[in-house]
């Protein structure tokens, strides 16, 4: 049997060096959006 093909993660177009930094950046961005929505709707 041949070896399974290695899973290719993500894309080469990412501006981040590692997947962990990309994940943390996405979480921070989502938090900023959520806080903005709360502040705008909460008026």
Buried (B, 14 or more C-beta within 10 A) or exposed (E): EEEEEEEEEEEEEEEEEEEEEBEEEEEEEEEEEEEEEEEEEEE
